[in-house]
Amino acid sequence: MTRDEGIRLLLVDDEPAFLDLSSIFLGRSGSFHVDTVQSPHNALEQLSSNHYDAVVSDYLMAEMDGISFLKAVRSCEPDIPFIIFTGKGREEIVIEALNSGADAYLQKGGEPVPQYAELARTVRTLVDKRRAFRELFGEQERMRVTLNSMADGMIITDTDSRITLINAVAQNITGWSEDEADGRVLSDVMPVIPAGEGGSDMKGIVTFVSRNGDHFDLSYTVTPLRGVDGGQVGNAVVFHDVTAEKKARKYHKLLASIVESTDDAVLVMNGDGIIRSWNRAAERIYGYAAAEIIGKQVSVLLPSGQNDEHNQIFSRLHAGEQVKHFETGRIRKDGQMIIVSVTVSPLRDAVGRVTAFSSIERDVTAQREAENELRLSEEKYRMLFDNANDAIVLNQIQPDGRPGRVIDANPRMLEIIGCTRSDLCQRSIQDIIDRNFWEQYPDMDDPSLAQQGCRFTGSIRTSDGSPLPVEIGAHRFDMKGTPVLLNIIRDISERIAAERELRIKESAMESSLIGSMILDPDGRITYLNGAAAQAWDCSDKRELQGALFGKPFIPDGEWEQEILPQLRRGGVWSGEAAALSSAGRAFTIDLSVSSVLDAPDVPICYVVSFADITSRKQNERDLEASIEEKSILLTEIHHRVKNNLQIISGMIRLQIREIVQEEAAASLRECENRIITMALVHESLYQSGNLGEIRMREHIRTLADNLVAAEMYTCPLHLELDIEDICLDLDTAIPCSLIINELMTNSIKHAFLDSDEGRIWISMHRDRPNCIRLEVGDDGPGLPGGFDISSARSLGLRLVYRLVTQQLGGEISVSSCDGTTYVIRLPAMDKGGNER
């Protein structure tokens, strides 16, 4: 019964008003069914004819006091919760009530709501405790029935080795009844079985003399019992009589197997299939801990589609029938399907009613899989046999120890010799293998033939009669009790051809002018060609074989510290290295070393190739010196060009001072700005150290700052630069600089005549592959409608248009929305003037 089923309460008090008030307050919760009685004698009659979960009684009543009523109740209902609810709170009354068997003592008075809430809570607690105890008692009784139905004797002890349970088989063997054994230490009942100290399983076979003088040979297992917290709460001693095994050796292994099979899952279910007991073997087999599975339907273990089978079995069990050794499927917690052999027995109470079911279940999945594998083994063998790339022949061994008639051959063998299996089985292996190689077969009685076999090369005759070079591996074994010889024949014609090709390549390597070596994993030379020996001034290659390559050939520790560690990781090293010949001659080599790995970080060998580049290095040094001289000369030329342009700029500036007409002076100033712009390009070149390209980010920033510093503007200016780090050659950089000079000068002079401040921006980026996008703009009033730069009258804009379209091969567009913006797209050129 659960709390949701309600609590039936008998309330006894000689005050009707109190009874009515209590019934109202307790009834509000919906979980109490309250009967009220004013007389203790009437209350006793009610208890004898009705079921109640608890009794609440006043202490001071005219007919009988609460203590006397309590004693009368205890005589007929020993375990029913009894609560004294009274206004009398003297200490001696409380002690007397509790000593007389009252479960609780509550005092009346105070606020009704908290007072009756405390009463309801106390009643619920006591009733739940009583119900749990009864449920536990029933569970213990079902476990007792299950254990008594086992064929093995079982004794359960607590942590002090005192017996708490002994099943019927154990009682019969020991001669001790359950009442006699209860509470005794295990050594009193079965002194030959250890008490199970140490918390681990113990097994053994002992000779035991029962209390009645009967002798038994017992096989026992002592297993620690653990609580839900993992701590040991006792031991389970399981034993059975193995006396018959000593009388019949034939059954010894079978009985031992039965003893070892006591790890079957044992579970107990009630009549509705709710699991009430779950042993450790069940946890191992199904993956559910007892706490997870107890209280759940056994159907959680059933695969889908087995409900009909389950219902049929339960019908037979309810009819009292035992279901033995039927195999079915089960689902583990992890979702894995297993096959189990199940024996289910009905459990009966004292009057013979079926109250529960005991199920003993054995996992036979591995056994069934082994049977399936056994059935498939022949198919697998035949599949491998028929699809092998090598030819396989099985033949008999004659009484004289020589190979005899062919038993079987795979399709590859039949293909090689060009006959059917039945024809081949009429022949001997001697008819297949060339007689020149036949004598290589060992004696069939040689033990090594059965242990590791033998291997040799020979030839067999193919279907067209030509010999085929083969490698033959022979191995002797027993097949179903008959000695046979297994011959695996591999076609090695391709291997022989590969070896021939390898010899050709080795000959080619010997004639190569490039030095080649092969090193073992320790860096020792195992092979070198003639060119390598010559480079190291060695007339006999054998002098270098076995020598460490790193010393003395590669000095200064470069081989050990840099090259070899990289190679051991599976890498490839290439570069130049200083070398020292065996004659002490220093020279420079272009070295390449690669590793051949057997596994990660496990080299088999290193392959070295090199060429003497001493002469080439000297030529490179001479060439670098010549280039350095020319670079100095070009730097000086750019410096002189820049200086000459600045002289011209200075002469124009002096001329401007002599000119009276402002229009002519303005033209000369524009010319001066263009010359300064070109001079700035040459200055950037010789200062950068790179005489072929100009970094436009720094150059444009300097150009723009110079133009702003010229103070040609009429209001404060804000300059915004967004320049990608682009390098341009001289032929592109000068026109770009002139374009920026003209457009920025035009904005400074004309865009902000009526403004308090102005903004000019310049951006340069790679717009798409092989294209550079240059944008120059201002936030002035913009250009007049219908403006076309290709027909502009201004000298500066005409110069911009021609530089973009004719000299640089680009395109230009103009926008007058929110100011003026010039967008220029130029092809990106390499140093040779070609599009990149």
N, C-alpha and C positions, 0 to 999 in steps of 0.2 A: 504494500500500500504506500502511496506517495503522498506528499503534502497536498497535492492538487485534488486528492480524493476527499479531503476534509477531515476534521478532527471531531470525534463525538465526545462531548464533555459532560460529566455528571457533576452538578453544582449543588452542594448540601449546605443549608443555612436555615436557622429557625426564624429569620426575619424576612417576610414576604417582599417588603419593599426593596431590600438589598438584592434578593434574587431577581426581581424584575429589572432593576437597574443593571445588574451584571449581565443578564441575558441580552439586554439591548446593546450594551457596549461591545460585548464579545461577538454578537451576531452581525454587527456592522461589517466586520472584516470579510464576511462571506466564506471563511474557511472553518468556522466553528459551528457545530450543531449542538446546542446546549439543552440539556434536560435539567430541570430544577426540582429539588426535593427538600421539604422542611424537616423531615424526620430521618435520623440516621438508620432506624430500623427499616423504613421504606426504601432508603437508599441501598441497603444490603439486598433487599428483594429485587430491586432494579438491576443490580450487578449480577445477580444469579440468573436472570432471565434475558439480559441484553448485553451486547458488546459495547464497551466504552474504551476510549483511548487514554483517558486520564480522569482523575477525581480531584475536585477542589472543595475543601471543607473548612467551615468555621471551627474555632477551637472551643469556645464557650457556648454550649447548647444545653437546653433544659433536660432533654431526654437522655443524652449521652455526650460526654465531652469529646473533643476532636482526637485525643490520643487513644481513647478506647475505641472510637470508630475506626481509626487507622489500624489498630491491631486486628479488629474484626475483618477489615478489608484484606489485610495481608494474609489471613488464614485461607482465603479463597482465591485471591488474585495476588500472588507474591510479587509480580514484576510490574504491575500497573503503576504509572506515575501518580504520586499522591502529593498534593500541595496543600498546606495549611495557610488559609487566608483569613487573618483575624486582626482585631484591634489590640489584642493582648500581645505585648512585645517584651515581657520580662525575659531576662537571659535564661533563667532556669527552665522556662516553658520551651524556649527555642531549642535548648540542648536536649530536653526530654523528647521533643517531637522528632528531632533528627536521629536520636539514638533509637527511637521506636520504629524507624524505617521511612520517615517522611523524606521525599526527594527535594522539597523546597519549603521555605517558610517565608511568607510575604505578609507585611503589616498593612492593615487598612488605614484609611485616613489620607488627607491631602486632596489634591486636585484629582478628579476622576479620570481625566483623559490620560495623563502619564501613568496613573496607578494601574488602569486596566491595560494600557500598552505593555507595561512591565509584566503583568499577569499573562497576557497573550504570548509574549516572547518566551517566558519561562515554560509555559505549557508546550509551545511548539518545540522548544529545544529538547525537553524531556521525551516528548512523543517521537521526535525524529531519532533520538538516541535509542529508544526502545525498538523502533522499527528496524534501524540499522543492525542492532544486535540480533534480532530475530532473522534478518536476511543473512547475516554472517553465520548464524547457527545452521541455517538451511544449506548454505554453501559448503560448510564443513561436513554436513551429513552427506551431501551428494559426493563430495570428494572421498569420504569414507567408503561409500558404496562402490565408487570407481576403483579405489585401491583394493577393496576386498574382492573385486572381480578379476584382478590381475592374477596371472599365473605365477608371478614371482612374489616372494616374501618381501615386505617393506616395513621398515621401522623409521619413524621420524623422531629426531631428538632436538632439544633446544641447545642453546650455546653452552650449557653446563653438562651436555651429554645425557640429560634426563629425557626419558621416553615420553613423548606426547601423543604418539599414535603407533599402533601395531596392527597390521592387517591380518586377515584370517589365515593366509598361508604362513605368515610368520608365527602366528599363535600355534598352528599345528606343528611346525618344525621345532620351535623352542620349547613347547610344553607350557608356556606362560599364557594365561588369559589376558584379555585387554585390561581388566580391572587390576590384576596382579602386577602387570608390567608398567602401568601408568605411574609416572613419577620416579621410577627407578632409573639408576644410571645404566647406560648400555652395557657396561662390563659385568653387571649382575646377571643380565639375561643372555648376552652373547659375548663372553670374555675373549674369544679368539678374534673378534673383529675390532679393529682400531676405532677410536672415537671420532676420527675425522678432524683432528686439530691441524691448524696451518692453512685452512681455507682453500685446499686444492683437492681434486679428485684422487681417490685411491681405489685400486682394484686388486683382486687376488683370489686365490682358491685356498680354503682352509678346511680342516677336518673338525667337525663340531659334534659334541655330545649333548643331546637335549636334556631337559629336566627329567624326562622319563627314561633316560638311559639309551635312547636311540642314537645311532651314529649316522652322520651325514657328511658328505663332501659338498661344500657350498662354494659357489662362485659368487663373489660379492662386489659391489661397487658402492663406495661412500662418496657422496656428492654434496658439497656445501649448498645450502639454501640461502638465497639472498633476498632482502627486502627491496622495496621500490627505490630506496636510496643507495642500493648497492652493498650495504653492510650485511654481514653474515648473521642470520637469525637462527641457524640450526644446521642439521645435516639430514640427508636422506640415505638410508642404508637399504639397498636393493640386493636381494640374494635369491638364489634358487638352487635346488638340489641337483648336483651333477654326478651323483654316485653312479648312475647307470653308464656314464661315459667311461669310467674306469673298467667297467665290465665288458664294454663293447667298443674297442678302439675304432671300429668302422664308423661309429657315430660321433666320435670326439670332435672332428672338425665341424660337422654340422651343428652340434650343440654349442661349440664355441662361437660359431657364426651367429647362432640365435642369441647368445649372451651379448655379443657385440651389437646386435640389432635393437637393443633396448632404447636406442635413441629415436624411436618412432614418435611422431607427434601424437599426443593424447589430449583431446579436448572434450569437455562436457557441455552439453546444450540442454536447455529446458525444453518443454514440450512445444514451444513456439519457434524453436531454432535459434534462440538467443544464447550466445556463447557465455558460459559462466566460469569455465576453467580452461587454462591454456598453459601448457608446459613449455620448458625451455627448448625442447626439440622442435615444438611447433613454431617457436620464435625463429629458430634457425632455418627451418624449412620454408616458412611463409614470409619471413621478414617483418612481421608485426610483433611489437612488444606486447606483453600481456595487458598493460595499461591502455594500449591503443585499441585492442580487439575485444576485450571483455565488455559485455553489454551490447554488442552489435550482432546483427543477424549473420548466421553462417553463410548466407547467400552472397556476402561480400567476396567470398573466395571462389564463387562459381563463375565460369565464363558465360557469356551471353548464349542463350539457346539451351541451357541445361535446366531450366525451371521445371519442365515436365519430369525429367529424371529425378530431380530433387523431391518433388511432390510425391512421386511413386514410392521412393525409399521411405519417406516420413510416414506414409500410409501403412507400410509394412511394419515399421517400428512401433507405431501407435497400436497396431494389432498384436504387439508382443513378439514379433518375429525378429530374429537376428540376421543382419545382412553381412555376409562374409566375403572378404577378398575380391571386391569388385573394383575394377580400374576405371578411373575417370579423370577428367581434367580439372585443374585448379589454377587460380591466378594468384601469384605472389604480390606483395605490396609494390614491388618495382615494375609490375605489369608483365612479368615473365610468366609464360604458360608452362606448367609442370604436369607430369603424370603421376598419380598417386594410387596406391592400392589401399582400399579403405575397408575396415571392419567396424560396423556400428552395432552396438548392443543397447537394448532398453535397460534403464535403471529403475528399480521398483522400490517403493517404500515398505514399511513394516507390514502393511496389509496387502501387499502384492500389486498396488497400483503403479502404472508406468508414470514416473514423474520427470524423468530426464533421459538423456541418451549419452552414451560414452562412445567416442569415435577414435579408433587407433588408425593412423594414416602414415603410410611409408612412401617416401619419395622414390619412385622407380624410373624417373626420367633418364638418368644416366644408363640404367640397364636397357631401357627401350632404345635409347640412342645407340648404345653399343650394338644391339641386335640389328638396328637399321644400318649402322656402319659396316657390320659384318656382311649384311646382304648386299651392300653397295661395293664392298671391297673388290669383288671379282669384276664388277663393271669398271671400277676405277683402274684396276690392274690392266684390264683388256684395253681400256681407252689409252692409257699411257703406253702400253705395249704396242698398240696398233698405230699410234701417232708419233712415236719416237723418230727423231731425225737419224739416229744411228740404226744400223741393222742389228737385230737381236735374234739369237738362235739358242734354243734349249735342246740339249741332247742327253741321251742316257750315258751312263758309265758302265762299261762292260765288266764282267767278273775279273778280267785280267788287269783292270785299272785303266784301260784306254778308253777315250771317248767313243761312244757308239752311235746308234741311230738317232736321227733328229726327231724330237718330240713336237716342237712347235717353232714357228718363225713369224716375225712380224712382216707387214706389207713392204717395208723398206727393203728387207732382205730378199723378198720374192721379186721385187722390182729390179734389184741389182743382178740376180742370177737368172731372171726370166723364166720362172716356172711357177706352178700352183703350189699351195701349201700341202695338198695331199701327195703330189709328186715328190716334194722335198722331204716329206716325212718317210719316204721309202729309201732315202739315201743316208749316208753317214757324213759326219762333219769332215771326214778325210777326203770326201769327194768334192768338197767346196774349197778348202784351203790348199794353196799351192804346196806341193810336196816338198819343195825346197825349204819351206818354213815349218813343216809339220813337226820336225824333231824339236822345235822350240817349246812345244807343250810340255809341262812338267808332269811328274808322276801324279796320278789322281789321288794317291794315298799321302801325298806330301801335306802335312798339317798347314803349311803356309797358304796353300790354295784355298782352304776353308776360312783362314783368318784374314788375310789381306789380298788374296788372289794374285794373279800374275798379269803382266802386260808385255807385249812384244809386237813388232811390226812384221808384216808379211804382205801377201797379195792373194786375191781370190779371182776366180775366173767369172767374168760377167756373162750376160746373155749372148753377146756376140763373140765370146771366146777370148776377148782381150783381158790381160791382167789389170787389176785395179789395186793400187797400193792402199793398204789399210793398216790400222792399228787395232789389235785384238786384246781385249781385256777378258780374262777367264776367271770364273769364281765358282767354287763348288759349294753346294748347300743341299739340304734335304727338303724335298717337296712331297708332303704327305707320306713321309717315311721312306721315300725312294731317293737315293743319291742321284743328283743331276748336275750338269755343268752348264752354267750360264755364260754365253759368249756375246759380248757387245763389240760389234765390228764397226769401226768408224772410217769413213772415206777420208784419207789424208792427201789426196791428190792436190787439193788446193793449198794445203800446208806446204807440201813439197815445192809447189810452184812459188809460194810466197818466200820460202827459204832461198830458192834460186834467185828470186828478184832481190832479196835482201843482200845476197852476195854481190849481185851486180851493182846495187847502190853503194855497198861498202867499197867496191872497186872504184866507183865514181868519186866517192868521198876521198879516197886515197889520192886521186889525181887532181883534187880541187886545190886552188890557190888560197882558199879560205881555211884558216886553222880550225879544227874541230876536235872536241874532247868529250868524253863521258866520265862523270865522277860518281863514286858511290855516295851513300847518304852521309858519310863522314868527310866528304870532300876530297877523297883520294882518287887519283887518276887511274881509271880502268881501261881506257882506250884513248888514243890520239892518232890523228892521221899524219902524213908526211909533212904537210904544210905547218902543223903545230910544232912538230919536232924541229923543223928548220927555223921557225921563228924563235925558238928558245935555244938555238945554237947546239942542238943535240943530234949527233950522228946516228945514235942507236935509240929507237923509241923505247926499248925495254928499260933504259936507264930512268925514264920518267914514270913508268907504270908503277903504281903504288905510292907515289909521292903525293904529299898534300898540295893541292893546287894553290892554297893561299900563301904558303911559304915554300920557297922564297920568291915565287913568281909574281905575286901582287904585294908589294911592300906597304908599310905604314898601317897595317891592320885593316885596310879597307875591305878585304874579303871577309874576315871574321866579324867585324863590327857593323858593316852595312849590308853587304851583298847576301851573305849566307842566312842571316835571320829572316830577310824578306823571302828568300827561296823556300825556307822551311814552312812558311805559311801558305805555300802554293802559288806564289807570285812569279812574275817574270822581271828580271833586272836587266837593264841595258844602259849603256853609257860608256864614257871613256875612262880608262884606267891606266895608271903608270905601272909598267911591268919591268921585270929584271930577268934577263936570260941566265941560263946556267953558267955562261961565260962571264957574267957580271955586266953585260951591256944593258943600259937603260933605254927603253923605248916606250912609245905610247900605242895603246891598242883600242880599237872600237869593239867593245865587249858586249855580248848578249848571252845571258844564262837563263834557262827555263828549267822548272822542276817537273818531274813526272811523279805523281802521287799514287800511292796504293790506297790511301784513305786520307781524310782531312788531317793535315799536319804530319803525315807519315810519308816522307819522300822515298821513292825507289832509287832514283838516280837524278843527276843534273846533267843537262846537255849544254855544252859550252861551244860557242863559235866566236871567232875574233879575226880582226884584220889589223896588220901593222899600219898605223896612220901617222907615223913619225914624220915622213916627208910632207904629207898633206897638212899636218898641224903647222910646220914651218912655213908653208905657202900661205896658210890662213893668217899667220902672224904678220907676214910681209904685206899681205893685202890690207889688213886692218891698219897698219901703219900708214899706207898710202891713202886710205879713206880718211884717216884722221887729219892728214895734211890738207886734203881737199876740203874737209869740213871747216878747218880754220880759215882757209881762203874764202869760202862762201860766206862765213860769218863776217869777215872783214868787208866783203863786197856789200852785204846788206847794210852794214853799219855805215859805209861810205855813201850808199844810195840814200839812206835816211838822212844823213847829214847834208847831202847836196839838196834834197827836197826841202829841208828846213832853211837852207840858204836862200833857195828860190822863194820860199814863203816869206822870209824876212825882207827880200828885195821887193816883193809885191806890197808888203805892209808899208815900206818906205815910200813906194810910188803912190799908195792911197793917200798919204799925208799931203802930197803935192797936187792932188786932183781936187778941183773945186766942185765939179758936178757930182751931186750925191748919187745919181743913177749909175755913173761910171764907177764911183767908189764902191757902191754895193756889189756890182758885178765882180770887181776885183776881189772883194772880201769873200764872195762865194767861191771864186777860183782858189783863193788862199785856203779855205776850209777843205776843198777837195784835195789839195796838195798835202795838207796836214794829215788828212785821213789816210792817204797812201803811205805817207811817212810812218804813220802809226803801225801799219801792217808790217813794214820792214823792221821796225823796232821790236814788235812782238816776236818776229821770227828769230832775230839774233839773240834776244833775251831768253827765249824758251829752251834753247839747246836743241830743238828739232827744226832743222832747216827746211823740211818738206811740208809741214802742216802747222796750222795755227789753231789753238784752242779758242773757240769762238765765245765761250762764256766770259772769260776774263777780258778778251779783246773788246767785245761789244760794251761791257761795263765801262772800260776805260774810255772808249769812243764817246759813249753817252755822257759820261761825267765831264769830258772836255767840252762837249757842246753846251751843256748846261752852265759850265763855268764861264763860257764866253759872254754871259749876261746880255744876250740879245732879246731876252723875254721881257714882257711888259707887266707881268704879275707873277706871284709865287707859283712854282711848278712842282708837281709830284711825279717822280719818275718811277715806273714799275717795270721790272725786268723779270722775265721767265725764260731762261735760256738753258736748253739741254746741253750737256757736256759733249759738244760735237767738234770734231777736228776737220778743217777744210784746207785744201792745198792753196798755194799762192794765187793761181789763176781764178779760183772761186772766191777766195777771201777778199781780194781787193774790190771786185765789183760789188760784193755784198756790203762791204764797208761803205762804198760810195753811195749805194742805194739807201742805207740807213742814214747816212749823213744828209742826203738831199731831203728825205721824207721827214726826218726829225727837225731839220732846219726850217722846213716849210711850216711845220706845226708851231714851232717856237715863234716864228715871225708873224704868222697870219691867223692862228686859231684862237688867240686869247686877247684880241685887241680891246674887246669890251667886257672882259671877265675879271673878277677879283682873284681867281686862282684857276689853275689848269692842271690837267692830268695827261701824261703821255705814257704809253706802254709799248714795250717791245717784247716779242716772244719768238723763239726759234726751237722747233722740234722736228723729229722725224715723223712725217705724217703717215706714210705707208712705205712698204719696201721700195728702196731706191728713190725716195722723194724726201725733200726737206721743205717744211712750211715755215715761212717768215711772215710775221704780222707786225705792222707798225700802225699805231692809231692814237687819236686824241679825242677829248670830250668837248671839242669846240663846236661852233655852229654848223659845221659840215660844209660840203661843197654844193654849188648851185645845181639845181635839177638838170638832168640831161648831160652831166659832165662825162666826158670820154677821155681817158688818159692818153689814148693813142693819138688824139688830135690836140693835146694840150699845147698852149702857146708858151708856157713857162719853160725856160731852158732846163731847169732842174728836173721837172717832171718828164720832159722829153728824154733827158739823159737816163732817168730811171727806167722808162719804158724800153729804150734801146738796150740798156745793160741786161734787163730781165729777158727780153724776147730774143735778142740777136746774139749777145755775147754768152749768156748763160743758158739759152735754150729753154727758158721757163715760161710761166704765165702769170699774169697779175690781174687782180680784180679789186674794185673800189666800192666801199659801202659808205653811205652818208647817214645811216641811222644812228642817232644819239652820238653825233660827232663824225669823225672821218676815220675809216679803217682801210688800210692797204693789206691785202692778203696775197702773198707771193709764194708760188710753188716752184722749187728748183730741183732738177735731177741731181742725185748724189753722185759725184765723180770720184774715181780713184786717182792715184798720182799720175796715171797715164792719160787722163782725160776721158776715160770710158765710164759709162754708168756702172755703179756698183751693183 
